Amino acid sequence: QEKAGVARLKRFMVIMDSMTDDELNCKKEADLEKQPSRIMRLARGAGVHPFAVGELIGEHRRFEKMVRGMGKAGLMGKQGELTNMVRNPNQVMQKIQ
């Protein structure tokens, strides 16, 4: 299972290597979803199926949502609540949810 995870990350890195700077900076992320030609270009450039590009976009969206939730819960603030996660992870996870 670990090998599959490593292979998946490597595939994501290859896809990201095929992206333009604007795409990497999410300036055109909405365009990636709305323009199948961009997804096809990335897939061809990375040598993967277009489904893999969609998978990367989905993972990005999910990670962005998680980080936004951490910010709203005050975990990314100056108090250093993130360090409390080591001490009391259940309490921190309840704040996020």
Secondary structure, DSSP 8 states (H G I E B T S, - for coil): -HHHHHHHHHHHHHHHHTS-HHHHTTTTHHHHHH-HHHHHHHHHHHTS-HHHHHHHHHHHHHHHHHHHHHHHTTTTSTT-HHHHHHH-HHHHHHHH-
